[in-house]
Amino acid sequence: MTKPKKEIRVYLRKLVDHFFYINNLNDQLRILKSWESPKRVAAIEVGTHFFGLVSYSFQRAILIELCKLLSEDEDKSLVDFLRKAKEHANSIDPQIYDIASERHRTVATSQYRSVIQQHKKMLDDKKGLIKRIRGRRNKMLAHSDATYFNNPEKIYSKYPINIIEIDELLETVSTILKSHYNYLFNTDLGMTFHTSTGLEAVLIYVRAYKRFWEDNRLTKLKKFSYSQDNFDVSDSIYL
Protein backbone atom coordinates (compact mmCIF):
# COMPACT_ATOMS: atom_id res chain seq x y z
CA MET A 1 0.00 0.00 0.00
CA THR A 2 1.37 3.42 -0.98
CA LYS A 3 -1.24 5.37 1.01
CA PRO A 4 -2.29 2.95 3.74
CA LYS A 5 -4.33 5.44 5.80
CA LYS A 6 -6.69 6.01 2.87
CA GLU A 7 -6.46 2.64 1.15
CA ILE A 8 -7.21 0.58 4.26
CA ARG A 9 -10.42 2.57 4.82
CA VAL A 10 -11.54 2.07 1.24
CA TYR A 11 -10.76 -1.63 1.64
CA LEU A 12 -12.87 -1.82 4.81
CA ARG A 13 -15.86 -0.12 3.18
CA LYS A 14 -15.81 -2.62 0.32
CA LEU A 15 -15.66 -5.54 2.75
CA VAL A 16 -18.62 -4.07 4.65
CA ASP A 17 -20.59 -3.80 1.39
CA HIS A 18 -19.73 -7.42 0.61
CA PHE A 19 -20.85 -8.49 4.05
CA PHE A 20 -24.14 -6.57 3.74
CA TYR A 21 -24.87 -8.50 0.54
CA ILE A 22 -24.24 -11.87 2.21
CA ASN A 23 -26.12 -10.94 5.37
CA ASN A 24 -29.10 -9.71 3.38
CA LEU A 25 -29.29 -13.03 1.51
CA ASN A 26 -29.22 -14.85 4.84
CA ASP A 27 -31.93 -12.56 6.25
CA GLN A 28 -34.16 -13.32 3.26
CA LEU A 29 -33.71 -17.06 3.85
CA ARG A 30 -34.61 -16.56 7.51
CA ILE A 31 -37.76 -14.69 6.47
CA LEU A 32 -38.71 -17.48 4.06
CA LYS A 33 -38.26 -20.03 6.83
CA SER A 34 -40.48 -18.01 9.18
CA TRP A 35 -43.34 -18.26 6.66
CA GLU A 36 -43.49 -22.05 6.99
CA SER A 37 -45.77 -21.74 10.03
CA PRO A 38 -49.46 -22.87 9.72
CA LYS A 39 -50.88 -19.33 9.55
CA ARG A 40 -48.43 -18.19 6.87
CA VAL A 41 -47.49 -21.20 4.76
CA ALA A 42 -50.40 -20.60 2.32
CA ALA A 43 -48.43 -17.73 0.77
CA ILE A 44 -45.43 -19.99 0.11
CA GLU A 45 -47.68 -22.68 -1.35
CA VAL A 46 -48.82 -20.26 -4.06
CA GLY A 47 -45.27 -20.21 -5.43
CA THR A 48 -43.74 -23.36 -3.96
CA HIS A 49 -41.43 -24.02 -6.92
CA PHE A 50 -40.27 -20.39 -7.15
CA PHE A 51 -39.55 -20.07 -3.45
CA GLY A 52 -37.73 -23.39 -3.59
CA LEU A 53 -35.49 -21.91 -6.30
CA VAL A 54 -34.97 -18.79 -4.17
CA SER A 55 -33.85 -20.88 -1.21
CA TYR A 56 -31.65 -23.09 -3.40
CA SER A 57 -29.96 -20.12 -5.08
CA PHE A 58 -29.51 -18.00 -1.96
CA GLN A 59 -27.97 -20.84 0.05
CA ARG A 60 -25.40 -21.45 -2.66
CA ALA A 61 -24.68 -17.77 -3.16
CA ILE A 62 -24.04 -17.39 0.58
CA LEU A 63 -21.52 -20.23 0.61
CA ILE A 64 -19.70 -18.93 -2.46
CA GLU A 65 -19.53 -15.36 -1.14
CA LEU A 66 -18.43 -16.49 2.33
CA CYS A 67 -15.57 -18.40 0.71
CA LYS A 68 -14.43 -15.23 -1.04
CA LEU A 69 -14.81 -13.09 2.07
CA LEU A 70 -12.97 -15.46 4.42
CA SER A 71 -10.41 -17.09 2.15
CA GLU A 72 -6.73 -16.97 3.11
CA ASP A 73 -5.77 -17.25 -0.55
CA GLU A 74 -7.87 -14.50 -2.16
CA ASP A 75 -6.17 -11.21 -3.02
CA LYS A 76 -8.98 -9.37 -1.24
CA SER A 77 -10.66 -10.85 1.84
CA LEU A 78 -11.22 -10.19 5.53
CA VAL A 79 -8.16 -12.29 6.33
CA ASP A 80 -6.05 -10.19 3.95
CA PHE A 81 -7.51 -7.00 5.43
CA LEU A 82 -6.46 -8.02 8.95
CA ARG A 83 -3.00 -8.85 7.66
CA LYS A 84 -2.61 -5.44 6.00
CA ALA A 85 -4.14 -3.58 8.95
CA LYS A 86 -1.59 -5.20 11.25
CA GLU A 87 1.26 -4.43 8.85
CA HIS A 88 0.31 -0.75 8.53
CA ALA A 89 -1.03 -0.24 12.06
CA ASN A 90 1.41 2.59 12.75
CA SER A 91 0.31 4.50 9.64
CA ILE A 92 -3.49 4.19 9.47
CA ASP A 93 -4.22 6.14 12.68
CA PRO A 94 -6.88 4.02 14.40
CA GLN A 95 -8.77 6.01 17.02
CA ILE A 96 -11.07 5.38 19.94
CA TYR A 97 -13.40 7.67 21.86
CA ASP A 98 -11.99 8.75 25.23
CA ILE A 99 -14.78 9.39 27.72
CA ALA A 100 -12.60 11.42 30.09
CA SER A 101 -11.52 13.97 27.47
CA GLU A 102 -14.73 13.59 25.40
CA ARG A 103 -12.75 13.30 22.21
CA HIS A 104 -11.16 10.64 20.02
CA ARG A 105 -7.56 9.68 20.62
CA THR A 106 -5.13 7.61 18.57
CA VAL A 107 -4.79 4.01 19.68
CA ALA A 108 -1.28 2.73 20.36
CA THR A 109 0.05 0.52 17.58
CA SER A 110 0.62 -2.37 19.98
CA GLN A 111 -2.96 -2.12 21.27
CA TYR A 112 -4.47 -2.10 17.78
CA ARG A 113 -2.33 -5.05 16.72
CA SER A 114 -3.51 -6.90 19.81
CA VAL A 115 -7.12 -6.32 18.72
CA ILE A 116 -6.27 -7.62 15.25
CA GLN A 117 -4.71 -10.71 16.79
CA GLN A 118 -7.91 -11.34 18.76
CA HIS A 119 -9.92 -11.04 15.55
CA LYS A 120 -7.59 -13.45 13.78
CA LYS A 121 -8.13 -15.94 16.60
CA MET A 122 -11.91 -15.53 16.26
CA LEU A 123 -11.61 -16.56 12.61
CA ASP A 124 -9.17 -19.35 13.46
CA ASP A 125 -11.81 -20.77 15.81
CA LYS A 126 -14.12 -21.00 12.79
CA LYS A 127 -11.57 -22.70 10.54
CA GLY A 128 -13.32 -26.06 10.69
CA LEU A 129 -16.58 -24.54 9.44
CA ILE A 130 -14.81 -22.41 6.83
CA LYS A 131 -13.02 -25.53 5.57
CA ARG A 132 -16.35 -27.35 5.22
CA ILE A 133 -17.86 -24.37 3.37
CA ARG A 134 -14.87 -24.29 1.02
CA GLY A 135 -15.09 -28.06 0.50
CA ARG A 136 -18.74 -27.89 -0.46
CA ARG A 137 -18.05 -24.91 -2.73
CA ASN A 138 -15.17 -26.68 -4.47
CA LYS A 139 -16.82 -30.10 -4.88
CA MET A 140 -20.36 -29.07 -5.71
CA LEU A 141 -20.75 -25.38 -6.54
CA ALA A 142 -17.63 -24.25 -8.38
CA HIS A 143 -16.73 -27.65 -9.90
CA SER A 144 -18.46 -30.93 -10.64
CA ASP A 145 -16.83 -33.79 -8.75
CA ALA A 146 -17.83 -37.21 -10.13
CA THR A 147 -18.17 -38.70 -6.65
CA TYR A 148 -20.74 -36.16 -5.55
CA PHE A 149 -22.36 -35.81 -8.96
CA ASN A 150 -23.32 -39.49 -8.86
CA ASN A 151 -24.12 -39.47 -5.13
CA PRO A 152 -25.15 -35.89 -4.27
CA GLU A 153 -26.17 -36.76 -0.71
CA LYS A 154 -22.54 -37.57 0.14
CA ILE A 155 -21.61 -33.90 -0.03
CA TYR A 156 -23.87 -33.16 2.94
CA SER A 157 -22.38 -35.89 5.12
CA LYS A 158 -18.75 -35.06 4.29
CA TYR A 159 -19.21 -31.29 4.52
CA PRO A 160 -22.09 -30.79 6.98
CA ILE A 161 -23.22 -27.19 7.49
CA ASN A 162 -26.25 -25.98 9.43
CA ILE A 163 -28.09 -22.69 9.67
CA ILE A 164 -26.98 -21.98 13.23
CA GLU A 165 -23.31 -22.32 12.27
CA ILE A 166 -23.75 -19.88 9.38
CA ASP A 167 -25.54 -17.39 11.65
CA GLU A 168 -22.73 -17.62 14.21
CA LEU A 169 -20.08 -17.18 11.52
CA LEU A 170 -21.84 -14.09 10.18
CA GLU A 171 -22.06 -12.71 13.71
CA THR A 172 -18.31 -13.21 14.12
CA VAL A 173 -17.60 -11.38 10.86
CA SER A 174 -20.02 -8.62 11.86
CA THR A 175 -18.24 -8.14 15.20
CA ILE A 176 -14.85 -7.83 13.48
CA LEU A 177 -16.04 -5.40 10.83
CA LYS A 178 -17.90 -3.22 13.33
CA SER A 179 -14.83 -3.04 15.54
CA HIS A 180 -12.56 -1.84 12.73
CA TYR A 181 -15.20 0.54 11.40
CA ASN A 182 -15.27 2.13 14.85
CA TYR A 183 -11.49 2.44 14.93
CA LEU A 184 -11.10 3.79 11.40
CA PHE A 185 -14.26 5.88 10.93
CA ASN A 186 -14.97 6.82 14.57
CA THR A 187 -18.58 5.74 14.36
CA ASP A 188 -20.71 2.69 15.03
CA LEU A 189 -21.76 0.55 12.09
CA GLY A 190 -25.31 -0.80 12.01
CA MET A 191 -25.41 -4.25 10.41
CA THR A 192 -29.18 -4.56 10.06
CA PHE A 193 -30.51 -3.99 6.57
CA HIS A 194 -34.15 -2.93 6.41
CA THR A 195 -36.18 -2.97 3.21
CA SER A 196 -39.86 -2.62 2.38
CA THR A 197 -39.44 -4.39 -0.97
CA GLY A 198 -37.88 -7.67 0.12
CA LEU A 199 -39.26 -11.16 0.48
CA GLU A 200 -41.40 -10.28 3.49
CA ALA A 201 -43.32 -7.69 1.47
CA VAL A 202 -43.83 -10.12 -1.42
CA LEU A 203 -45.20 -12.84 0.87
CA ILE A 204 -47.53 -10.41 2.65
CA TYR A 205 -49.00 -9.32 -0.68
CA VAL A 206 -49.34 -12.89 -1.90
CA ARG A 207 -51.19 -13.90 1.26
CA ALA A 208 -53.42 -10.82 1.08
CA TYR A 209 -54.41 -11.50 -2.52
CA LYS A 210 -55.06 -15.17 -1.76
CA ARG A 211 -57.39 -14.17 1.06
CA PHE A 212 -59.09 -11.65 -1.21
CA TRP A 213 -59.56 -14.29 -3.92
CA GLU A 214 -61.06 -16.78 -1.48
CA ASP A 215 -63.38 -14.30 0.26
CA ASN A 216 -66.86 -15.22 -1.00
CA ARG A 217 -68.43 -12.14 0.57
CA LEU A 218 -67.00 -10.00 -2.22
CA THR A 219 -69.76 -10.93 -4.66
CA LYS A 220 -69.78 -7.64 -6.58
CA LEU A 221 -66.17 -7.89 -7.68
CA LYS A 222 -64.79 -9.54 -10.81
CA LYS A 223 -61.79 -10.90 -8.97
CA PHE A 224 -60.06 -12.33 -12.04
CA SER A 225 -59.76 -8.80 -13.49
CA TYR A 226 -57.29 -7.85 -10.73
CA SER A 227 -54.76 -10.31 -12.14
CA GLN A 228 -54.86 -8.89 -15.67
CA ASP A 229 -52.14 -6.65 -17.14
CA ASN A 230 -54.73 -4.23 -18.51
CA PHE A 231 -56.60 -3.87 -15.21
CA ASP A 232 -59.22 -1.14 -15.07
CA VAL A 233 -61.07 -0.62 -11.81
CA SER A 234 -64.27 0.16 -13.72
CA ASP A 235 -64.19 -3.36 -15.21
CA SER A 236 -63.79 -5.07 -11.85
CA ILE A 237 -67.28 -4.44 -10.44
CA TYR A 238 -70.51 -6.14 -11.45
CA LEU A 239 -73.01 -3.32 -12.09
C-alpha positions in Angstrom: 0.0 0.0 0.0 1.4 3.4 -1.0 -1.2 5.4 1.0 -2.3 2.9 3.7 -4.3 5.4 5.8 -6.7 6.0 2.9 -6.5 2.6 1.1 -7.2 0.6 4.3 -10.4 2.6 4.8 -11.5 2.1 1.2 -10.8 -1.6 1.6 -12.9 -1.8 4.8 -15.9 -0.1 3.2 -15.8 -2.6 0.3 -15.7 -5.5 2.8 -18.6 -4.1 4.6 -20.6 -3.8 1.4 -19.7 -7.4 0.6 -20.8 -8.5 4.1 -24.1 -6.6 3.7 -24.9 -8.5 0.5 -24.2 -11.9 2.2 -26.1 -10.9 5.4 -29.1 -9.7 3.4 -29.3 -13.0 1.5 -29.2 -14.8 4.8 -31.9 -12.6 6.2 -34.2 -13.3 3.3 -33.7 -17.1 3.9 -34.6 -16.6 7.5 -37.8 -14.7 6.5 -38.7 -17.5 4.1 -38.3 -20.0 6.8 -40.5 -18.0 9.2 -43.3 -18.3 6.7 -43.5 -22.0 7.0 -45.8 -21.7 10.0 -49.5 -22.9 9.7 -50.9 -19.3 9.5 -48.4 -18.2 6.9 -47.5 -21.2 4.8 -50.4 -20.6 2.3 -48.4 -17.7 0.8 -45.4 -20.0 0.1 -47.7 -22.7 -1.4 -48.8 -20.3 -4.1 -45.3 -20.2 -5.4 -43.7 -23.4 -4.0 -41.4 -24.0 -6.9 -40.3 -20.4 -7.2 -39.5 -20.1 -3.4 -37.7 -23.4 -3.6 -35.5 -21.9 -6.3 -35.0 -18.8 -4.2 -33.9 -20.9 -1.2 -31.6 -23.1 -3.4 -30.0 -20.1 -5.1 -29.5 -18.0 -2.0 -28.0 -20.8 0.1 -25.4 -21.5 -2.7 -24.7 -17.8 -3.2 -24.0 -17.4 0.6 -21.5 -20.2 0.6 -19.7 -18.9 -2.5 -19.5 -15.4 -1.1 -18.4 -16.5 2.3 -15.6 -18.4 0.7 -14.4 -15.2 -1.0 -14.8 -13.1 2.1 -13.0 -15.5 4.4 -10.4 -17.1 2.1 -6.7 -17.0 3.1 -5.8 -17.3 -0.6 -7.9 -14.5 -2.2 -6.2 -11.2 -3.0 -9.0 -9.4 -1.2 -10.7 -10.8 1.8 -11.2 -10.2 5.5 -8.2 -12.3 6.3 -6.1 -10.2 3.9 -7.5 -7.0 5.4 -6.5 -8.0 9.0 -3.0 -8.9 7.7 -2.6 -5.4 6.0 -4.1 -3.6 9.0 -1.6 -5.2 11.3 1.3 -4.4 8.8 0.3 -0.7 8.5 -1.0 -0.2 12.1 1.4 2.6 12.8 0.3 4.5 9.6 -3.5 4.2 9.5 -4.2 6.1 12.7 -6.9 4.0 14.4 -8.8 6.0 17.0 -11.1 5.4 19.9 -13.4 7.7 21.9 -12.0 8.7 25.2 -14.8 9.4 27.7 -12.6 11.4 30.1 -11.5 14.0 27.5 -14.7 13.6 25.4 -12.8 13.3 22.2 -11.2 10.6 20.0 -7.6 9.7 20.6 -5.1 7.6 18.6 -4.8 4.0 19.7 -1.3 2.7 20.4 0.1 0.5 17.6 0.6 -2.4 20.0 -3.0 -2.1 21.3 -4.5 -2.1 17.8 -2.3 -5.0 16.7 -3.5 -6.9 19.8 -7.1 -6.3 18.7 -6.3 -7.6 15.2 -4.7 -10.7 16.8 -7.9 -11.3 18.8 -9.9 -11.0 15.6 -7.6 -13.5 13.8 -8.1 -15.9 16.6 -11.9 -15.5 16.3 -11.6 -16.6 12.6 -9.2 -19.3 13.5 -11.8 -20.8 15.8 -14.1 -21.0 12.8 -11.6 -22.7 10.5 -13.3 -26.1 10.7 -16.6 -24.5 9.4 -14.8 -22.4 6.8 -13.0 -25.5 5.6 -16.4 -27.3 5.2 -17.9 -24.4 3.4 -14.9 -24.3 1.0 -15.1 -28.1 0.5 -18.7 -27.9 -0.5 -18.1 -24.9 -2.7 -15.2 -26.7 -4.5 -16.8 -30.1 -4.9 -20.4 -29.1 -5.7 -20.7 -25.4 -6.5 -17.6 -24.2 -8.4 -16.7 -27.6 -9.9 -18.5 -30.9 -10.6 -16.8 -33.8 -8.8 -17.8 -37.2 -10.1 -18.2 -38.7 -6.6 -20.7 -36.2 -5.5 -22.4 -35.8 -9.0 -23.3 -39.5 -8.9 -24.1 -39.5 -5.1 -25.2 -35.9 -4.3 -26.2 -36.8 -0.7 -22.5 -37.6 0.1 -21.6 -33.9 0.0 -23.9 -33.2 2.9 -22.4 -35.9 5.1 -18.8 -35.1 4.3 -19.2 -31.3 4.5 -22.1 -30.8 7.0 -23.2 -27.2 7.5 -26.3 -26.0 9.4 -28.1 -22.7 9.7 -27.0 -22.0 13.2 -23.3 -22.3 12.3 -23.8 -19.9 9.4 -25.5 -17.4 11.6 -22.7 -17.6 14.2 -20.1 -17.2 11.5 -21.8 -14.1 10.2 -22.1 -12.7 13.7 -18.3 -13.2 14.1 -17.6 -11.4 10.9 -20.0 -8.6 11.9 -18.2 -8.1 15.2 -14.8 -7.8 13.5 -16.0 -5.4 10.8 -17.9 -3.2 13.3 -14.8 -3.0 15.5 -12.6 -1.8 12.7 -15.2 0.5 11.4 -15.3 2.1 14.8 -11.5 2.4 14.9 -11.1 3.8 11.4 -14.3 5.9 10.9 -15.0 6.8 14.6 -18.6 5.7 14.4 -20.7 2.7 15.0 -21.8 0.5 12.1 -25.3 -0.8 12.0 -25.4 -4.3 10.4 -29.2 -4.6 10.1 -30.5 -4.0 6.6 -34.2 -2.9 6.4 -36.2 -3.0 3.2 -39.9 -2.6 2.4 -39.4 -4.4 -1.0 -37.9 -7.7 0.1 -39.3 -11.2 0.5 -41.4 -10.3 3.5 -43.3 -7.7 1.5 -43.8 -10.1 -1.4 -45.2 -12.8 0.9 -47.5 -10.4 2.7 -49.0 -9.3 -0.7 -49.3 -12.9 -1.9 -51.2 -13.9 1.3 -53.4 -10.8 1.1 -54.4 -11.5 -2.5 -55.1 -15.2 -1.8 -57.4 -14.2 1.1 -59.1 -11.7 -1.2 -59.6 -14.3 -3.9 -61.1 -16.8 -1.5 -63.4 -14.3 0.3 -66.9 -15.2 -1.0 -68.4 -12.1 0.6 -67.0 -10.0 -2.2 -69.8 -10.9 -4.7 -69.8 -7.6 -6.6 -66.2 -7.9 -7.7 -64.8 -9.5 -10.8 -61.8 -10.9 -9.0 -60.1 -12.3 -12.0 -59.8 -8.8 -13.5 -57.3 -7.9 -10.7 -54.8 -10.3 -12.1 -54.9 -8.9 -15.7 -52.1 -6.6 -17.1 -54.7 -4.2 -18.5 -56.6 -3.9 -15.2 -59.2 -1.1 -15.1 -61.1 -0.6 -11.8 -64.3 0.2 -13.7 -64.2 -3.4 -15.2 -63.8 -5.1 -11.9 -67.3 -4.4 -10.4 -70.5 -6.1 -11.4 -73.0 -3.3 -12.1 
